[in-house]
Amino acid sequence: MPTVNKKSGQAVWVGWLLVMLGVALLIVGLVSFFLAAPPCAINACPSIFSGYYAVYWIEIFAGLVMIALGIGLVLQARRIQRSLAAQHSTSATSSSPSPSMSPI
């Protein structure tokens, strides 16, 4: 019976949660970025990097960071699970040798 590492299983779920929250923040930031554009006079729109848009950039960057952290956490947890499974399979075969009969 293979061993299951509970913490790496939880890390996978936390990683997917971070990815989903990051995607949600990214979508909210992009949608509000385009919907909340100020009405501009001819050639008088504020710069996209001005303080008016600062709230939306923070949401976008936070979403990107959460997506990257979530993907990294999922990949690392799966790597740990694979190494534990490989370690368990090699220890199970090497620690219990089959009995052998020697002819007399």
Secondary structure, DSSP 4 states (H G I P E B T S, - for coil): -----HHHHHHHHHHHHHHHHHHHHHHHHHHHHHHTPPP--TT-PPPTTSGGGHHHHHHHHHHHHHHHHHHHHHHHHHHHHHHHHHHHHHHHHHHSPPP-----
